[in-house]
Amino acid sequence: MNKFIIEFEAGVGLDTPGVVRLLGIGRSTYTHYRSAMRPLPDYHRKHMEVLMRVSQKLLRELIEESIDG
């Protein structure tokens, strides 16, 4: 398992389907990253790092826009 991804999921409070929609990547690709079958590209890691650093209020708004909206 990719520890960074597990921490990201916990930090943003989303499961795999939610993260896939938030990041806009394919589920099978994300599953490969999550299981460490494929390396996580730097651009995805940077995107995830930024999402973990924004305020909870902004994070919820971004999640609502990309997942619920």
C-alpha positions as CSV (number, residue, x, y, z in Angstrom):
1,M,0.0,0.0,0.0
2,N,1.1,3.5,-0.7
3,K,1.2,5.2,2.7
4,F,1.0,8.7,1.3
5,I,-2.3,7.8,-0.4
6,I,-3.8,6.2,2.7
7,E,-2.9,9.3,4.7
8,F,-4.4,11.5,1.9
9,E,-7.7,9.6,2.0
10,A,-7.9,9.9,5.8
11,G,-6.9,13.6,5.7
12,V,-9.6,14.6,3.2
13,G,-12.2,12.1,4.5
14,L,-12.9,10.4,1.2
15,D,-12.9,6.8,0.1
16,T,-11.5,5.5,-3.2
17,P,-14.5,6.5,-5.4
18,G,-14.5,10.0,-3.9
19,V,-10.8,10.5,-4.4
20,V,-11.0,9.3,-8.0
21,R,-13.7,11.9,-8.7
22,L,-11.9,14.7,-6.8
23,L,-8.6,14.1,-8.7
24,G,-10.2,13.2,-12.0
25,I,-8.3,10.0,-12.6
26,G,-9.5,6.5,-13.6
27,R,-10.4,4.1,-10.8
28,S,-8.1,1.3,-12.0
29,T,-5.2,3.8,-12.3
30,Y,-5.8,5.1,-8.8
31,T,-6.1,1.5,-7.5
32,H,-2.6,0.8,-9.0
33,Y,-1.2,3.9,-7.3
34,R,-2.9,3.0,-4.0
35,S,-1.6,-0.6,-4.0
36,A,1.9,0.6,-5.1
37,M,1.7,-1.4,-8.3
38,R,2.5,1.8,-10.1
39,P,4.4,4.8,-8.8
40,L,2.4,7.9,-8.0
41,P,3.3,10.6,-10.5
42,D,4.7,13.8,-9.0
43,Y,1.9,16.0,-10.4
44,H,-0.7,13.9,-8.6
45,R,1.3,13.9,-5.4
46,K,1.7,17.7,-5.6
47,H,-2.1,18.1,-6.2
48,M,-2.8,15.9,-3.2
49,E,-0.3,17.8,-1.0
50,V,-2.0,21.1,-1.9
51,L,-5.5,19.7,-1.1
52,M,-4.2,18.5,2.3
53,R,-2.9,22.0,3.1
54,V,-6.0,24.1,2.3
55,S,-8.4,25.0,5.1
56,Q,-11.2,22.4,5.9
57,K,-13.8,24.9,4.7
58,L,-12.1,25.3,1.3
59,L,-11.5,21.6,1.0
60,R,-15.2,20.9,1.6
61,E,-16.2,23.5,-1.0
62,L,-13.8,21.9,-3.6
63,I,-15.1,18.4,-2.8
64,E,-18.7,19.6,-3.2
65,E,-17.9,21.2,-6.5
66,S,-16.1,18.3,-8.0
67,I,-18.0,15.4,-6.5
68,D,-21.5,16.7,-5.6
69,G,-21.8,19.4,-8.2
